[in-house]
Amino acid sequence: GRESTFNFTNMVFKRAVFLLLLLHLFIISGYSDQHSLHSLDTDRIALLAFKKSISSDPNSTLANWNDTADVCNFTGVWCNKLQLCVAQIILPGKQLVGLLSPFISNLTCLRRLELVENHLFGIIPPEFSSLRQINHIRLDGNNLHGPIPDSFSLLSKLTLLTLMGNNLTGKIPSSFFSNCTSLKNVDLSNNRLSGKIPAEIGNCPNLWTLNLYNNQFTGNIPISLANASHMQNLDVEYNLLSGELPSEVVAELSQALYLHLSYNNMTSHDGNTDLDPFFTALANCTHLEELELAGMGLGGSLPTSTGRLGVNLTTLFLEENKIIGSIPPDLANLSNLVWLNLTSNLLNGTISAEIGHLLQLERLSLSHNFFTGVIPAALGQFPHLGLLDLSYNRLAGEIPKSLGNLVRLNYLFLNNNQLSGTIPPSLSQCTDISMLDLSYNRLTGSIPPAISGMREIRIFLNLSHNLLEGPLPIELSKLENVQEIDLSYNNLNGSIFLQISSCISLEMINLSHNSLGGPLPDTLGDFKNLEAFDVSGNQLYGPVPVSLNKVQTLTFLNLSFNNFAGRIPSDGIFNSVTNLSFLGNKHLCGLVPGIPTCHQKRHYFHSPVFLTVFCIVLSVSVFSTICCVIGCRHLKVMVSSGRVEREGKSPP
């Protein structure tokens, strides 16, 4: 009996415990539902308050944000299914116009806020510090102004903050980096922020992207940034940062992929004379892909340590500095280099043939230096090269025929050197070229007809200021895509061919200061896009083509110092030109101020005076003629009568 009593008591106890658990779960469940409903109601109020602050919604993006629709079905809104609260607002590029509402801060469950590329204005509400669960804030590309709120230091779970492309001002609050162990990505670029980069940024050990470019930051790059050992992308270009290049910092950034420091006021070491310490420190950045140090006036020569930047380096920008000496042969070790820019330095010596080992190069810019010697033929062996710029140097000798092997070349600039010889016809193999500039050299010979093979020239062909001679090759008419042709200041002769209007995309033609002769073709009036036409300083003659007045786009015309004759046409361009367009053409006349007016031929035969005189003269002539006839007849009769009379008196 005792055992059965125990079993009964145990069963009653278990049932009681079970019922208590059910009651507890019911109570908890009811409380949870009430709490969830309360959260969604609160979130709805916050979202509708945000909508109320929007003054323009051209795409009706927020049309279903109302009192009846399910909050979790609002456009751009995502809810947390477990907690039943708004977790994400993502509305990129919706053209929303209005105030960035502080009511968003009531969305206490929010984890992601993305309102990029809209037209939101006002300040960033300090109330956003209530969003303690948030990890992503993206407000890029709006019209926000004012400072970054100090209260952002309370957002301890924040991993990403991007505010680029606004009008933010003031300093970065140092407190923002006081509790940033989760922070990984910060982009404050394209604003008007100023002051120093806070040293507290060293408290963010997991930071891997820091974009501060195009602001007004001053001072040094803080050495504490070396603590961010996971840094992959550091971009502080276009600021006012000073001090020596941050060798101690970059030596610790072994994971760095992109290092952009250009257009600041930094210097190289030892009074801006030594680049080696910085490049030596970079040897630890074995993953580095892009290094940009342009526009800072950095002094010193390129050290051999540049060749130890690693095989992953694809971009090296050192333009607009004061780097001296020659290009070290070790640079050829950067076997994956795609873009090398050394423009506008003080580099000299010859261009080493070793540079031809950089077989991945797509862009090579060495312009505005003092390089001498010849262009190495090895430059013709880049299979991927799209841009070659050697302009504004002191290079001499002939253009290598091997450049014709650059079948992917789009841009070739060899202008402003001392190159001689003829233009190699092999350049016609560069069929994808868009811009060709060989001007300001000492090139001789004729323009090779094969140049017409460059049918993809879309921007300009400039062969001006050389010693080229011979006629204009009619093959130029095949360049249907070219916008500008400049062949001025050469010794070209012959006439301008009729088919020139086949270059239907032309906007500018400059054939001035040559020895071209003959008349201008009437086909010039067929151009639809021509804006400037200059044939001054030639030996052209004949009338000025009336057809030019049909070119509605023409705004500049120079026919000076030729032998044109006759009346200057009217209408079109001729209604806006001055005498400066026709200087040195003695036989032109017209209504252009400063040009002699044309003398009209006087039609004497139609004048009343002439008719009167003519009638009088005619009458007198007729009268005189009649008198003469009558006189002659009378005289004849008299002579005949005298003869008869004499015959009658003569003796038998």
C-alpha positions in Angstrom: 0.0 0.0 0.0 2.9 2.3 0.8 4.3 1.8 -2.7 1.0 2.5 -4.4 0.6 5.6 -2.3 4.1 6.8 -3.3 3.3 6.2 -7.0 0.0 8.1 -6.7 1.7 11.0 -5.0 4.5 11.1 -7.6 2.0 11.1 -10.4 0.1 14.0 -8.9 3.3 15.9 -8.4 4.4 15.4 -12.0 1.0 16.5 -13.3 1.2 19.6 -11.1 4.6 20.5 -12.3 3.5 20.0 -15.9 0.5 22.2 -15.4 2.7 24.9 -13.8 5.1 24.7 -16.8 2.2 25.1 -19.2 0.9 28.1 -17.3 4.4 29.6 -17.2 4.8 29.1 -21.0 1.4 30.6 -21.6 2.1 33.7 -19.5 5.6 34.1 -21.2 4.1 33.6 -24.6 1.4 36.2 -24.0 3.9 38.7 -22.7 6.2 38.1 -25.7 3.4 38.6 -28.2 2.4 41.8 -26.4 6.0 43.0 -26.4 6.4 42.1 -30.1 3.3 43.9 -31.1 4.4 46.9 -29.1 7.8 46.9 -30.8 6.3 46.7 -34.3 3.8 49.5 -33.4 6.7 51.6 -32.2 8.7 50.8 -35.4 5.7 51.8 -37.5 5.4 55.1 -35.8 9.2 55.7 -36.3 9.0 54.8 -40.0 5.9 56.9 -40.7 7.7 59.8 -39.0 10.6 59.3 -41.3 8.3 59.2 -44.3 6.7 62.5 -43.1 10.1 64.2 -43.3 10.4 63.2 -47.0 9.2 66.1 -49.2 9.7 64.3 -52.5 9.4 60.7 -53.5 9.4 60.7 -57.3 9.4 56.9 -57.6 6.6 56.4 -55.0 9.1 54.1 -53.1 7.3 54.8 -49.8 3.8 54.4 -51.1 3.0 51.3 -49.1 4.4 52.9 -45.9 1.0 53.4 -44.2 -1.1 52.6 -41.1 -2.6 49.4 -42.5 0.2 47.5 -44.3 2.4 45.1 -42.5 5.5 47.0 -41.4 7.7 44.1 -42.5 6.3 44.5 -46.0 7.2 48.1 -46.3 9.4 48.7 -49.3 13.1 48.6 -48.3 12.3 47.3 -44.8 13.4 43.9 -43.4 12.3 42.5 -40.0 13.9 40.2 -37.6 11.6 37.1 -37.7 12.4 36.0 -34.1 12.1 39.4 -32.3 9.5 40.7 -34.8 11.1 44.2 -35.1 12.6 46.2 -37.9 16.2 45.1 -38.5 17.1 46.7 -41.8 16.2 49.8 -43.9 17.8 49.7 -47.3 16.7 52.4 -49.8 19.6 53.1 -52.2 19.2 55.6 -55.1 15.5 56.2 -54.6 15.8 60.0 -55.2 14.2 60.7 -51.8 14.3 64.3 -50.8 13.9 65.4 -47.3 15.4 65.7 -43.8 17.2 62.8 -42.3 14.8 62.1 -39.5 16.0 61.6 -35.9 12.9 59.3 -35.4 15.0 56.5 -37.0 16.7 56.3 -33.6 13.5 54.7 -32.2 14.1 51.6 -34.2 16.1 50.0 -31.3 16.4 46.7 -33.1 17.9 48.2 -36.2 21.1 46.6 -37.5 21.5 48.0 -41.0 20.7 51.5 -42.2 21.5 52.2 -45.9 20.1 55.4 -47.5 22.9 55.9 -50.1 22.5 58.1 -53.2 19.4 60.1 -52.2 18.9 63.8 -51.5 18.6 63.7 -47.7 19.8 66.9 -46.0 20.3 68.2 -42.5 22.7 67.0 -39.9 23.4 63.4 -38.8 21.1 63.1 -35.8 23.0 62.6 -32.5 20.0 60.5 -31.5 21.4 57.7 -33.7 23.5 56.8 -30.8 20.4 55.0 -29.5 20.8 52.4 -32.2 22.9 50.1 -30.0 22.4 47.0 -32.1 23.4 48.7 -35.4 26.4 47.4 -37.3 26.1 49.1 -40.7 25.4 52.8 -41.4 25.6 53.9 -45.0 24.6 57.5 -45.8 26.8 58.1 -48.8 25.9 60.5 -51.6 23.5 62.8 -49.8 23.5 66.5 -48.9 24.2 66.1 -45.2 26.2 68.7 -43.4 27.6 69.4 -39.9 29.9 67.3 -37.8 30.1 63.6 -37.1 28.2 63.2 -33.8 30.4 62.6 -30.7 27.7 60.2 -29.5 28.7 57.7 -32.2 31.2 56.4 -29.7 28.3 54.6 -28.1 27.8 52.4 -31.2 30.1 49.6 -30.0 28.8 47.0 -32.5 29.4 49.2 -35.5 31.5 47.5 -38.1 30.8 49.7 -41.1 30.4 53.5 -41.4 30.3 55.2 -44.8 29.4 58.8 -45.1 31.3 59.7 -48.3 30.0 62.3 -50.7 28.3 64.7 -48.3 29.1 68.2 -47.0 30.3 67.2 -43.5 32.6 69.5 -41.7 34.5 69.7 -38.5 36.9 67.2 -36.9 36.6 63.4 -36.5 35.7 63.1 -32.8 38.5 61.2 -31.1 35.8 59.6 -28.9 34.5 57.8 -32.0 37.6 55.5 -31.9 37.4 55.0 -28.1 35.3 51.8 -28.4 35.9 50.5 -31.9 37.1 47.0 -31.5 34.4 45.8 -34.0 35.0 48.6 -36.5 36.3 47.3 -39.9 35.3 49.8 -42.6 35.3 53.6 -42.4 34.7 55.8 -45.5 34.5 59.6 -44.9 35.8 60.6 -48.3 34.6 63.5 -50.4 33.5 65.8 -47.5 35.0 68.9 -46.0 36.3 67.4 -42.8 39.4 69.0 -41.2 41.8 68.7 -38.3 44.1 65.8 -37.5 43.4 62.2 -37.9 42.9 61.1 -34.2 45.6 59.1 -32.7 42.9 57.0 -31.0 42.4 55.3 -34.4 45.0 52.9 -33.1 42.2 51.5 -30.8 40.6 49.8 -33.9 42.7 46.7 -34.3 40.3 45.1 -36.8 40.1 48.1 -39.1 40.8 47.0 -42.7 39.5 49.9 -44.8 40.1 53.6 -44.0 39.0 56.0 -46.8 39.6 59.7 -46.0 40.4 61.1 -49.4 39.4 64.5 -50.7 39.0 66.3 -47.3 41.1 68.9 -45.5 42.9 66.8 -42.9 46.2 68.1 -41.6 49.1 66.9 -39.6 50.9 63.5 -39.8 49.4 60.1 -40.3 49.3 58.9 -36.7 51.8 56.2 -35.9 49.2 54.4 -33.9 47.6 53.4 -37.2 50.3 50.7 -37.2 48.1 48.8 -34.7 45.6 48.2 -37.4 47.6 45.1 -38.6 44.6 43.9 -40.7 44.5 47.1 -42.8 44.1 46.3 -46.5 43.0 49.7 -47.9 44.3 53.1 -46.7 43.3 56.0 -48.9 44.1 59.6 -47.7 44.7 61.2 -51.0 43.8 64.9 -51.7 44.3 66.2 -48.2 46.8 68.5 -46.5 48.7 65.9 -44.5 52.3 66.6 -43.8 55.4 65.1 -42.3 57.6 62.3 -43.7 56.2 59.4 -45.6 54.8 57.0 -42.9 57.5 54.3 -43.0 57.0 53.1 -39.5 53.3 52.7 -40.1 53.5 50.8 -43.5 56.1 48.5 -42.1 53.4 47.0 -39.9 50.7 46.8 -42.5 51.7 43.4 -43.9 48.2 42.8 -45.2 47.9 46.1 -47.1 46.6 45.8 -50.7 46.0 49.5 -51.6 48.0 52.4 -50.3 47.0 55.7 -51.7 48.8 58.8 -50.2 48.9 61.1 -53.3 48.3 64.8 -53.3 49.3 65.7 -49.8 52.2 67.7 -48.4 54.4 64.8 -47.3 58.1 64.6 -47.9 60.6 61.8 -48.3 63.2 61.2 -45.6 66.3 63.2 -44.8 64.9 66.6 -45.8 63.0 65.3 -48.8 66.1 63.6 -50.4 65.8 59.9 -49.7 63.0 57.6 -50.8 64.8 54.4 -49.8 63.6 54.1 -46.2 59.9 54.2 -47.2 60.3 51.7 -50.1 62.4 49.4 -47.8 59.5 49.5 -45.3 57.1 48.6 -48.0 59.0 45.3 -48.6 56.9 43.9 -45.7 53.7 44.6 -47.6 54.0 41.4 -49.7 50.4 41.6 -50.8 50.5 45.2 -52.0 48.7 45.8 -55.3 48.5 49.6 -55.6 50.9 52.2 -54.5 50.1 55.9 -55.2 52.5 58.6 -54.1 51.7 61.3 -56.8 51.7 65.1 -56.6 53.7 65.7 -53.4 57.0 67.0 -54.8 58.9 64.0 -53.3 62.6 64.3 -53.7 65.4 61.8 -54.1 66.1 59.1 -56.7 64.2 55.9 -57.3 66.0 53.3 -55.1 66.7 49.8 -56.1 64.3 48.8 -53.3 61.4 49.7 -55.7 62.2 46.4 -57.4 61.3 44.6 -54.1 57.7 45.8 -53.9 56.5 42.3 -54.8 55.1 40.4 -57.7 51.5 41.4 -56.7 52.0 45.1 -57.5 49.9 46.2 -60.4 49.9 50.0 -60.0 52.7 52.4 -59.3 52.0 56.2 -59.4 54.9 58.5 -58.7 53.9 61.4 -61.1 54.3 65.1 -60.3 57.2 64.8 -57.9 60.8 65.9 -58.0 62.4 62.5 -58.4 65.8 62.6 -60.1 68.2 60.1 -61.7 67.3 57.2 -64.0 64.8 54.4 -63.8 66.5 51.5 -61.9 66.7 48.3 -63.9 65.4 46.5 -60.8 62.0 47.9 -61.6 61.7 45.1 -64.2 61.2 42.7 -61.2 57.7 44.0 -60.8 56.5 41.4 -63.3 52.8 42.0 -62.8 52.9 45.8 -63.1 49.9 47.0 -65.2 50.2 50.8 -64.8 53.5 52.7 -64.3 53.2 56.5 -64.1 56.4 58.6 -63.7 55.1 61.7 -65.5 56.3 65.2 -64.5 59.5 64.4 -62.6 63.2 65.3 -63.1 64.2 61.8 -64.4 67.0 61.7 -67.0 69.2 59.3 -68.8 68.0 56.8 -71.3 64.9 54.6 -71.1 66.3 51.2 -70.3 65.4 48.3 -72.5 64.8 46.2 -69.3 61.5 48.0 -69.0 60.4 45.8 -71.8 60.3 42.9 -69.3 57.1 44.3 -67.8 55.0 42.2 -70.1 51.7 42.9 -68.2 51.9 46.7 -68.7 48.8 48.3 -70.0 49.8 51.9 -69.4 53.2 53.5 -69.5 53.5 57.2 -68.8 57.0 58.8 -68.8 56.2 62.2 -70.1 57.5 65.6 -68.9 60.9 64.4 -67.9 64.4 64.8 -69.4 65.0 61.4 -70.9 67.5 61.3 -73.8 68.7 58.8 -76.3 66.4 56.7 -78.6 63.1 55.0 -77.9 64.1 51.4 -77.3 62.7 48.9 -79.7 61.8 46.7 -76.7 58.9 49.0 -76.1 57.2 47.3 -79.0 56.9 44.0 -77.2 54.1 44.8 -74.7 51.2 42.5 -75.7 48.6 44.4 -73.6 49.8 48.0 -73.8 47.0 50.5 -74.4 48.7 53.8 -73.6 52.3 54.9 -74.3 53.2 58.4 -73.4 56.8 59.6 -73.9 55.9 63.2 -74.7 57.8 66.2 -73.5 61.3 64.7 -73.2 64.5 65.0 -75.3 64.3 61.7 -77.1 65.9 61.6 -80.5 66.4 59.2 -83.4 63.6 57.4 -85.4 60.3 56.1 -84.2 60.9 52.3 -83.9 59.0 50.2 -86.4 58.4 47.8 -83.5 55.7 50.1 -82.1 53.5 48.7 -84.8 53.4 45.5 -82.8 51.4 47.2 -80.1 48.1 45.9 -81.5 46.1 46.9 -78.4 47.4 50.5 -78.3 44.7 53.2 -77.9 46.9 56.2 -77.1 50.3 57.1 -78.5 52.0 60.3 -77.5 55.5 61.0 -78.8 55.1 64.7 -79.2 57.5 67.4 -78.1 60.7 65.5 -78.5 63.5 65.6 -81.1 62.5 62.6 -83.2 63.6 62.5 -86.8 63.2 60.2 -89.8 59.9 59.2 -91.4 56.6 58.1 -89.8 56.9 54.2 -89.9 54.0 52.8 -92.0 53.9 49.9 -89.4 52.0 52.2 -87.1 49.0 51.4 -89.3 48.9 48.0 -87.6 47.7 49.7 -84.4 44.2 49.5 -85.6 42.6 50.3 -82.2 44.4 53.6 -81.7 42.1 56.6 -80.7 44.7 59.3 -80.2 48.0 59.8 -82.1 50.2 62.7 -81.4 53.6 63.0 -83.1 53.7 66.8 -83.2 56.6 69.1 -82.4 59.4 66.8 -83.7 61.6 66.8 -86.7 59.9 64.1 -88.7 60.4 64.2 -92.5 59.0 62.5 -95.6 55.4 62.2 -96.5 52.4 61.1 -94.5 52.2 57.4 -95.2 48.9 56.5 -96.9 48.8 53.3 -94.7 47.8 55.6 -91.8 44.3 55.2 -93.1 44.4 51.7 -91.5 43.9 53.5 -88.1 40.2 53.7 -88.7 39.5 53.7 -85.0 41.1 57.1 -84.4 38.2 58.7 -82.7 39.7 61.7 -80.9 42.6 63.3 -82.8 45.5 62.9 -85.2 48.2 65.5 -84.6 51.3 65.6 -86.9 51.8 69.3 -86.7 55.1 71.2 -86.3 57.2 68.8 -88.2 59.0 68.8 -91.6 56.5 66.6 -93.4 56.1 67.2 -97.2 54.2 65.9 -100.1 50.5 66.0 -100.8 47.7 65.2 -98.4 47.0 61.5 -98.8 43.5 60.9 -100.0 43.4 57.9 -97.8 42.8 60.2 -94.8 39.2 60.4 -96.0 38.8 56.9 -94.6 39.1 58.1 -91.0 35.4 58.4 -90.5 35.6 58.6 -86.7 38.3 61.1 -86.1 37.2 64.4 -84.4 40.3 66.5 -84.9 43.1 66.6 -87.5 46.0 68.9 -87.1 48.7 68.9 -89.8 49.7 72.5 -89.4 53.3 73.9 -89.7 54.7 71.4 -92.2 55.7 71.6 -95.8 52.6 69.8 -97.3 51.7 70.7 -100.9 49.0 69.8 -103.4 45.3 70.6 -103.0 42.7 69.7 -100.4 40.9 66.7 -101.8 37.1 66.7 -102.4 36.6 63.6 -100.2 37.7 65.3 -97.0 34.0 65.6 -96.1 34.0 61.8 -95.7 35.6 62.3 -92.3 32.0 62.8 -91.1 32.9 63.1 -87.4 35.5 66.0 -87.8 35.1 68.9 -85.4 38.4 70.6 -86.0 40.7 70.8 -89.1 44.0 72.7 -88.9 46.0 72.7 -92.2 47.5 76.1 -91.6 51.1 77.1 -92.5 51.8 74.6 -95.3 52.2 75.1 -99.1 48.7 73.9 -100.1 47.3 75.3 -103.3 44.2 75.2 -105.5 40.7 76.1 -104.5 38.8 75.0 -101.4 36.3 72.2 -102.3 32.6 72.9 -102.1 32.2 69.6 -100.3 33.3 71.4 -97.1 29.6 72.3 -96.7 28.8 68.7 -96.1 30.3 68.6 -92.6 27.7 68.2 -89.8 29.9 68.6 -86.8 32.8 70.9 -87.9 33.5 73.7 -85.3 36.9 75.0 -86.4 38.5 75.3 -89.8 42.0 76.8 -90.3 43.8 76.9 -93.6 45.7 80.1 -93.0 49.2 80.6 -94.3 48.9 78.5 -97.5 48.7 79.3 -101.3 45.0 78.6 -101.8 43.1 80.6 -104.3 39.7 81.0 -105.9 36.4 82.0 -104.2 35.5 81.4 -100.6 33.0 78.4 -100.8 29.5 79.6 -100.2 28.8 76.1 -98.9 30.6 76.8 -95.7 27.5 78.8 -94.6 25.6 75.5 -94.4 27.9 74.2 -91.6 25.7 75.2 -88.6 28.2 74.1 -86.0 31.1 76.2 -87.4 32.3 78.8 -84.9 35.9 79.5 -86.0 37.2 80.2 -89.5 40.7 81.3 -90.6 41.4 81.7 -94.3 44.1 84.4 -93.7 47.2 84.8 -95.9 46.2 83.0 -99.0 45.1 84.2 -102.4 41.4 84.0 -102.2 39.4 86.4 -104.4 35.9 87.6 -105.0 33.0 88.3 -102.7 32.9 86.9 -99.2 29.6 84.9 -98.8 26.9 85.9 -96.3 24.8 83.9 -93.8 26.0 81.2 -91.4 29.5 81.6 -90.1 30.0 84.6 -92.4 27.6 86.6 -90.3 29.8 86.4 -87.2 33.4 86.4 -88.5 35.7 89.5 -88.5 38.4 90.7 -90.9 40.8 88.6 -88.8 39.5 85.5 -90.7 40.6 87.0 -94.0 43.9 88.9 -93.5 46.4 88.9 -96.3 43.8 88.2 -99.1 44.0 91.3 -101.2 41.4 90.4 -103.7 38.5 89.7 -101.3 35.6 92.0 -100.7 32.4 91.9 -98.9 30.3 93.2 -96.0 32.7 92.0 -93.2 33.9 95.1 -91.2 37.5 95.9 -92.2 37.2 94.2 -95.6 36.8 96.4 -98.7 33.3 96.6 -100.1 32.7 95.1 -103.5 32.2 97.7 -106.3 29.0 97.0 -108.2 29.2 97.1 -112.0 27.3 100.2 -113.3 24.6 99.2 -115.9 25.0 102.2 -118.2 22.9 100.7 -120.9 19.9 100.8 -118.7 20.2 104.4 -117.5 17.7 107.0 -118.7 20.6 109.4 -119.7 22.1 106.8 -121.9 18.8 106.1 -123.5 18.2 109.8 -124.2 21.7 110.2 -125.6 21.3 107.1 -127.6 18.1 108.2 -129.1 19.5 111.6 -129.9 22.6 110.1 -131.5 20.5 107.6 -133.3 18.2 110.3 -134.6 21.1 112.5 -135.7 22.7 109.5 -137.4 19.5 108.6 -139.2 18.9 112.3 -140.2 22.5 112.6 -141.3 22.2 109.4 -143.3 19.0 110.6 -145.0 20.6 113.9 -145.8 23.6 112.1 -147.2 21.5 109.9 -149.4 19.4 112.9 -150.6 22.6 114.9 -151.1 24.2 112.2 -153.1 21.2 111.7 -155.3 20.9 115.5 -155.9 24.6 115.6 -156.7 24.2 112.8 -159.1 21.4 114.5 -160.9 23.4 117.7 -161.1 26.4 115.9 -162.5 24.2 114.1 -165.0 22.5 117.4 -166.1 25.8 119.1 -166.6 27.0 116.3 -168.8 24.0 116.4 -171.0 24.2 120.1 -171.3 27.9 119.9 -172.4 27.0 117.3 -174.9 24.3 119.5 -176.4 26.7 122.5 -176.9 29.4 120.5 -178.6 29.8 121.1 -182.5 28.5 118.5 -184.8 
